[in-house]
């Protein structure tokens, strides 16, 4: 299994276990600006 696949499975498992969305909320609070920039640039690709 490639490293990228392992990382994707790891992230998917974290999301599964985050039933109360604590991790989701933390990520959005801390990285919302960077995520928005990435999403804006994704539209250009």
N, C-alpha and C positions, 0 to 999 in steps of 0.2 A: 504494500500500500504506500502511495506517495505521501510525502509530508503534508501537502496541501489537502489531501483527502482526510488525513488524520485530523488536521486542524478543523476542517469543516465538520467532521463527526463530533469533535470535542465541543465546538460551538453549538451545534444542534442539541447535544445532550444538556449543555448548560441552559439553553432556552427551555427545554423540556422540564427541567427541574426548577425553573424559576416561576412556579405557579403564582406566587404573590407579586410578581413583576418587580421585585426589589432590584435585581440586576439591571433589568430593562430601564427602570427609572434612573438608576445611578449613571448608566452609560449616557442616557439622554441629557441628564443634568451636566455631566462633566464634558461631553464631547459633541453637544448639539451643533455648535458652530462648524466644527470639522466635518461632521456628517452631512450638514447642509451643503457645504462646499463640494464634497464628493458627489452628492446627489445632483447638484447643479451641473457639474462637469460630466456626469454620466450621460446626461441628455445630449451632449455634444458629440459623443462617440457613436 
